Amino acid sequence: MTDISLTLTAITHVVYAGLRSITPDALLDTDRETRDRGAVSLEQALWYAAAATAVGIVATVIWTKIKSEADKPVVPGGL
């Protein structure tokens, strides 16, 4: 994400949180008794899994690059 995209996303979330705090709950959630607020959706779980996989892949690529550079013999007096 670019800096502007990140900034706009943050602003959107701040505005949304502010609006939620001043709006009565009755207007936002009409079926409060039947809704499970503590559940994690499948989409959220998949996003977390995808993020963890991406972090693992990036870490592996960086570690492989570091290891291959460290395994090269040191040449005295030059590159």
C-alpha positions as CSV (number, residue, x, y, z in Angstrom):
1,M,0.0,0.0,0.0
2,T,1.1,3.5,-0.7
3,D,1.3,6.1,2.0
4,I,-1.7,8.0,0.7
5,S,-3.7,4.8,0.6
6,L,-2.8,3.9,4.1
7,T,-3.6,7.5,5.3
8,L,-7.0,7.4,3.6
9,T,-7.8,4.0,5.1
10,A,-6.8,5.3,8.6
11,I,-9.0,8.4,8.1
12,T,-11.9,6.2,7.0
13,H,-11.7,4.0,10.1
14,V,-11.4,7.0,12.4
15,V,-14.5,8.6,10.9
16,Y,-16.4,5.3,11.0
17,A,-15.5,4.8,14.7
18,G,-16.6,8.3,15.5
19,L,-19.9,7.9,13.8
20,R,-20.5,4.5,15.5
21,S,-19.8,6.1,18.9
22,I,-22.4,8.8,18.5
23,T,-25.1,6.7,16.8
24,P,-27.5,4.7,19.0
25,D,-26.9,1.0,18.9
26,A,-30.6,0.4,18.1
27,L,-30.1,2.1,14.7
28,L,-27.0,0.1,13.8
29,D,-28.0,-3.4,14.9
30,T,-31.6,-4.4,14.7
31,D,-31.2,-8.1,15.6
32,R,-28.9,-7.8,18.6
33,E,-30.2,-10.9,20.3
34,T,-29.5,-13.3,17.5
35,R,-26.2,-11.9,16.3
36,D,-23.0,-13.5,17.6
37,R,-20.6,-10.7,18.1
38,G,-17.6,-12.8,19.3
39,A,-17.3,-15.0,16.2
40,V,-14.5,-14.7,13.7
41,S,-15.7,-15.0,10.1
42,L,-14.1,-17.3,7.6
43,E,-13.0,-14.3,5.6
44,Q,-11.1,-12.9,8.5
45,A,-9.4,-16.2,9.2
46,L,-8.4,-16.5,5.6
47,W,-7.0,-13.0,5.5
48,Y,-4.9,-13.7,8.6
49,A,-3.7,-17.0,7.1
50,A,-2.8,-15.2,3.9
51,A,-0.9,-12.5,5.8
52,A,1.0,-15.0,7.8
53,T,1.9,-17.0,4.7
54,A,3.1,-13.8,3.0
55,V,5.2,-12.9,6.0
56,G,6.7,-16.4,6.1
57,I,7.6,-16.3,2.4
58,V,9.2,-12.9,2.6
59,A,11.2,-13.9,5.7
60,T,12.4,-17.1,3.8
61,V,13.5,-15.1,0.8
62,I,15.4,-12.6,2.9
63,W,17.0,-15.4,5.1
64,T,18.0,-17.3,1.9
65,K,19.6,-14.2,0.5
66,I,21.5,-13.5,3.7
67,K,22.6,-17.1,4.0
68,S,23.9,-17.2,0.4
69,E,25.9,-14.0,0.9
70,A,27.3,-15.3,4.2
71,D,28.4,-18.6,2.6
72,K,30.5,-16.8,0.0
73,P,34.2,-17.0,0.7
74,V,35.9,-13.8,1.8
75,V,38.3,-12.4,-0.7
76,P,41.1,-10.5,0.9
77,G,41.8,-7.0,-0.5
78,G,38.8,-6.5,-2.7
79,L,35.3,-7.4,-3.7
